[in-house]
Amino acid sequence: MPQKIYLGDSVYAQTDGFYITLTTENGYGPSNTIHLEPIVLRALREYLARVQPSPEATKHLARDIPKDPDKSPTQEQQSEISQQD
């Protein structure tokens, strides 16, 4: 199975080629797991296309995305992001 990718807010994504698996992790392993099959992923994409983020959320989008999506932000980077809000 491919390596997990950190998405932010303690959420990780991984795929087996069919399901997209989302997990939340607090440093002690996954605490929540969601397996999205293709039809659910399509429904989520359709939902996202219908909703508009608030201006407050939009200004943070580019800043909060890690430059290298394969690397989790360090504790220090998370702290910097929190302080900027």
Rosetta blueprint (number, residue, H / E / L):
1 M L
2 P L
3 Q L
4 K L
5 I E
6 Y E
7 L E
8 G E
9 D L
10 S L
11 V E
12 Y E
13 A E
14 Q E
15 T E
16 D L
17 G L
18 F L
19 Y L
20 I E
21 T E
22 L E
23 T E
24 T E
25 E E
26 N L
27 G L
28 Y L
29 G L
30 P E
31 S E
32 N E
33 T E
34 I E
35 H E
36 L E
37 E L
38 P H
39 I H
40 V H
41 L H
42 R H
43 A H
44 L H
45 R H
46 E H
47 Y H
48 L H
49 A H
50 R H
51 V L
52 Q L
53 P L
54 S L
55 P H
56 E H
57 A H
58 T H
59 K H
60 H H
61 L H
62 A H
63 R H
64 D H
65 I L
66 P L
67 K L
68 D L
69 P L
70 D L
71 K L
72 S L
73 P L
74 T L
75 Q H
76 E H
77 Q H
78 Q H
79 S H
80 E H
81 I H
82 S H
83 Q H
84 Q H
85 D L
